[in-house]
Each structure stands twice: as structure tokens, then as C-alpha cells.
């Protein structure tokens, strides 16, 4: 039998679920103790929320029925890296623009400015002790994470 493939580009729920776990882990940290672990978990959740919006899912199967015996499902994030601003800028242009507009309407502030202020939070705080000093805009981090989670839940649930 010939191997066939079906390929789909778009949202992936499994990556979203992992992002939500990091979001929840960050928010379990008591408010008075939110520092490096809080920033790393929240920043990583943002990274994964963004990446979940643009993946390629490939289903490989034998025969003519893709719902019969399938060989493998491959999920490939189309966006690589940790810089939140850079990975956001790699989203498809229509989705990119929609998120900018929704964010600004919801938060009365610029998504691009917020992403710029937190773009390296994951790497900076994960390697906190290798740097002389680091800083992050916690309000922007919290706004962006909550916005992306809410957007995905409103569209894909």
C-alpha cells in the first residue's frame, strides 16, 4: 500500500494545553514570592501560546482512508526561538494584525511595545545568575499571557 499524507496548518490544542500548564504553574506562586520562576513560567507560556497558533500537523497513513490505520502524526511548530517579539512577528500576517488590534482595544496599550519589553524574559530569567542584572515589565508579561490565553480559549474552545 502507498503511504499518503494529509497536512494542515493552524492551531494545535496540545501545545496550547502545555502553555496553559506553564501559565497555571506561574499563577500558583504566591504574589509575594513571584520572581524568577514566575517570570520564566509566564514567559514560556506566552511563547507556547504564540507557537500553538501556527503549526503544521501531518498525518501519514496507508491506503485511501485517513481514519483507518495511520502511521504517524507529526506536529511541527512553524516558529522557532524564544524571543517573544520575534516569534510573534512570524505569525501569519492576518492573525498578527488581528491580535495587535484586539490587544490594543482590550488593554488600551500596544501589544508590540509590551512584547518588546518582555521579549527575552524567558532566557534572561532562566539564566538569571549568569547576568549582572535583569529586569522585566511584569505588568506587560501578565497582560500578554492573559490576553493570549483568553484569545485562544474564545476562538478554539
N, C-alpha and C positions, 0 to 999 in steps of 0.2 A: 504494500500500500504506500501511496505517496504521502509525504509529510506536508501539511498545509498550515498556514498561519493566518491569524486574524490579529490585526494591530489596531489599537485605539489610543488616542492621545487625549488627555484631560485629567480629571481629578482622580485621586486614589484614596480610598477610605482607610486603608491600613496605615498609610503614612500619617494621615490625619489623626488616627487613634493614638499613635506613638507620640505625636506632637501634643495631644491632649493630656497624655500621661505626664510629660515633662511640665506642661502648664500647671496641672494639678499638684505635682511634686513641689513646684516653686511656691504655690499658694498654701501648702501645708506648713511652711516655715512661719513661725510666729512673727508678727510685724516688727517687733523689737530686735529680731535676730536676722533680718533679711540683709545679707551682704553677698559674698561671692557665690555661694551655692544658689541663692535666689536668682541672681543675675544670670548665671550660667544656664540654669534650667529654663528660665523665661526666654532668654535669647535663643536657646536651642529649640524651644517650642516654636518661636517665630520662624526660624529657619525651616523647620519641618512643615509648618503651616503653608509657607510660601511654596516649598518644593512639592507639597501634595497637590497643588493646583495645576501642575504641568508635568505629567509623567507619561511615559509610553508603556502600555500594557500589551504584551504579546502572548497570545495563546497558540501553542503548537499542538496539532492533533493529526491523527491518521484518518483517512477516508474523507467522506463528504459531510459528516455530521460533527460540527464542532462541540456538540454536547455529549458525544459518545466518549470514547476513551481519549483523554488528552494527555499529551506527554508532559508538558511543562508550561507553567505560567511565569513569564518574566516581567518584573516591574522595574522600570529604569527611570530614575529621576532624570529629567532632561536638563536640570540646572545643578551645577556643581559649585562647591565652595562654601565659605562661612560668612563672607561679608554680606550682611543683610541688605544693604543698598544695592550691591552688585547683583545678587540673586533676584531681588525684586525687579530690577531693570531688565532681566532676561525673560520675564513673563511675556506671553503674547500681548501685543500692543493694545488690543481691545480690552482685555482683562486688566492690564496695567493701568490704563486710563480710567476705567470704571472704579477700581479700588481707590485711586487718588481722589476722584470726585466724591465717592461715598464717605471716605475718611474725613475729608475736609468739611462735608456737610454735617457729619456726625460729631466731629470733635472741634470744629472751628479752628483748626490748625493744619499745617502742611504735613502730609504723610512723608514727602520726600525729605523735609527738614528733620522730622523725627527719626526716620531711618538713617539719615546721615549722622545724627547724634548718637546712635546706638549701633552703628554698622559693624563694629568689631568687638562688641561686648562679649560674645561667646569666647573668642580666642583670648582677649585681654584678661578676662576674669578666670578663665580656666588655667591660665599660666600667670596668675596674679603675682606669685612670689619671684618670678623671673624679671619683673619690671620695677623700675624705680617708683613709678606712680601710675595709677589708672583712675579714670573717672567715667561715669556713665550717667545719662539722664534717665533716672529711674521712672519718672512720670511718663516719658516717651516710651520706654520699654513696656510699661504696664498698659498704656493706651494701645500700642500697636498689637501686642499679644491679644488683648481682649477684643479688639476690632476684628482681627483675622479669624479668631475662633468663632466669634459671633457671625461674621460674614459666611464662613463655610457652613456653619450649622443652619443658617437661614436658607441657603441655596441648595445644599446637598443632603439635607435630612428629610 
